Every structure is written in C-alpha cells, then in structure tokens.
Amino acid sequence: MSRNRNLTDLRNIGKKIAGRLNEVGIFSESDLRRVGAVDAHSMIKEKYPNETLPVCYYLYSFEGALTEKHWNEISEKRKQQLRAQIG
C-alpha cells in the first residue's frame, strides 16, 4: 500500500479538511504520518484559534485516516488517549 496517497484518498478526509491540512503544510499521507494526528490537530487549532469544532472533526478524522478506520470506529480508549495528548 502506498504511504504517499493524496489526503482526499484517505478515510475521513474530504476537501475542507484537506484544505486545512494544506494550510499548515501537510500535503500528503506521508506528511500526515510524519506529523501525526495530535500535532496536525494542534497545528490547525493554532491557525484557527476561534474555530470551535467537535474534536472528532479533526483529531479523530486524522487518527482514522492513519489507521484506515472511520473516525467513529476508533475505540473509546484510543479517543481518550488522543484527547489527553492535546491537553
């Protein structure tokens, strides 16, 4: 399996989320893997500090994209671990 797919080829990543990732310097699957779900989420939150979105919109979407799961299939334990990492 290619590790350098376009962002929109990944699960949970549509045009809007891909655009936000592009704005913070993430352009491909390999970029997202290098940065990780937590840091990608933090980068977007830093760029858009006044935007209030459910945590699943970015954090869980990125984790799901990297694990090839729908964001809602991520275990509650893993979701708790991810939330703990973003503080």
Contacts in CASP RR format, 6 or more apart in sequence:
PFRMAT RR
TARGET T0000
AUTHOR 0000-0000-0000
METHOD contacts of the structure
MODEL  1
MSRNRNLTDLRNIGKKIAGRLNEVGIFSESDLRRVGAVDAHSMIKEKYPN
ETLPVCYYLYSFEGALTEKHWNEISEKRKQQLRAQIG
2 29 0 8 1.000
3 29 0 8 1.000
3 30 0 8 1.000
3 33 0 8 1.000
4 28 0 8 1.000
4 29 0 8 1.000
4 30 0 8 1.000
5 28 0 8 1.000
5 29 0 8 1.000
6 18 0 8 1.000
6 28 0 8 1.000
6 29 0 8 1.000
7 13 0 8 1.000
7 14 0 8 1.000
7 17 0 8 1.000
7 18 0 8 1.000
7 19 0 8 1.000
7 21 0 8 1.000
7 22 0 8 1.000
7 26 0 8 1.000
7 27 0 8 1.000
7 28 0 8 1.000
7 29 0 8 1.000
7 32 0 8 1.000
7 65 0 8 1.000
8 14 0 8 1.000
8 15 0 8 1.000
8 18 0 8 1.000
9 29 0 8 1.000
10 29 0 8 1.000
10 32 0 8 1.000
10 65 0 8 1.000
10 66 0 8 1.000
10 68 0 8 1.000
11 64 0 8 1.000
11 65 0 8 1.000
11 68 0 8 1.000
11 69 0 8 1.000
11 70 0 8 1.000
12 60 0 8 1.000
12 61 0 8 1.000
12 62 0 8 1.000
12 64 0 8 1.000
12 65 0 8 1.000
12 70 0 8 1.000
12 71 0 8 1.000
13 21 0 8 1.000
13 61 0 8 1.000
13 62 0 8 1.000
13 65 0 8 1.000
17 57 0 8 1.000
17 58 0 8 1.000
17 61 0 8 1.000
20 44 0 8 1.000
20 47 0 8 1.000
20 48 0 8 1.000
20 58 0 8 1.000
21 27 0 8 1.000
21 31 0 8 1.000
21 32 0 8 1.000
21 40 0 8 1.000
21 44 0 8 1.000
23 44 0 8 1.000
23 47 0 8 1.000
24 40 0 8 1.000
24 43 0 8 1.000
24 44 0 8 1.000
24 47 0 8 1.000
25 31 0 8 1.000
26 32 0 8 1.000
26 35 0 8 1.000
26 40 0 8 1.000
26 43 0 8 1.000
29 65 0 8 1.000
32 40 0 8 1.000
32 62 0 8 1.000
32 65 0 8 1.000
32 66 0 8 1.000
33 66 0 8 1.000
35 43 0 8 1.000
36 62 0 8 1.000
36 66 0 8 1.000
37 59 0 8 1.000
37 62 0 8 1.000
37 63 0 8 1.000
37 64 0 8 1.000
37 65 0 8 1.000
37 66 0 8 1.000
37 82 0 8 1.000
38 59 0 8 1.000
38 82 0 8 1.000
38 85 0 8 1.000
38 86 0 8 1.000
40 58 0 8 1.000
40 62 0 8 1.000
41 55 0 8 1.000
41 58 0 8 1.000
41 59 0 8 1.000
41 62 0 8 1.000
41 86 0 8 1.000
42 86 0 8 1.000
44 58 0 8 1.000
45 51 0 8 1.000
45 58 0 8 1.000
45 86 0 8 1.000
55 83 0 8 1.000
55 86 0 8 1.000
56 71 0 8 1.000
56 72 0 8 1.000
59 82 0 8 1.000
59 83 0 8 1.000
59 86 0 8 1.000
60 71 0 8 1.000
60 72 0 8 1.000
60 74 0 8 1.000
60 79 0 8 1.000
60 82 0 8 1.000
61 71 0 8 1.000
63 69 0 8 1.000
63 71 0 8 1.000
63 74 0 8 1.000
63 78 0 8 1.000
63 82 0 8 1.000
64 70 0 8 1.000
64 71 0 8 1.000
64 73 0 8 1.000
64 74 0 8 1.000
67 74 0 8 1.000
74 82 0 8 1.000
END
